[in-house]
Amino acid sequence: MKTSQTLVWIILGCFNVIQGAIQQVDICDVSNLDAGGVDSEGEIVSPGYPYSAPAREWTQRLCRMTITACPECYVRLNFGEIKLPKCENGSMLTGSCLPGCDFILVYDLNYPRETNQAVYARNQGSDFVSISNRVSIKFCHSVENSNAYKRFIVSYKLIEKYTLITGEHDTSSAVGYFTSPNFPRYY
């Protein structure tokens, strides 16, 4: 009986130590991340972060992760640090990896065309906010740049969807119109 009490104490003790820590996840190790509920936060990192990923890690050209938040949440990403070689091959919004290019592609899974965004080193410090509770992050890395310095960290935070929409009616005119938030884009 004493052994099981000790085991319970150890598990609870570990939970208390880890409870306040921010979860850090390697984008190439986890394909589906259940990020939790409102105010949950964590970090998505390149392999080997904070160091440049070893060249042997770059045999896989594409790493992808889906972040799923609670139904009443949306996902806010912040691209805190991005150290990737410059890409010379134009637009990356095709969703496929191109030879010689290293970049991050992020989009809302429910609205891929409307939210598709390629992220490069010049986007360091920028934010991405989803429309729904599911976000896809793809990391394309080229074998051609295997010796280049590559690392990134992306912070995520789950925010409660709460929108108060108010309006007015002008009684002096019989004709008028109203639009949805973010018109003509989705909300």
Disulfide bonds with the S-S distance in Angstrom:
Cys28-Cys63 1.91
Cys70-Cys73 1.91
Cys87-Cys101 1.97
Cys97-Cys140 2.19
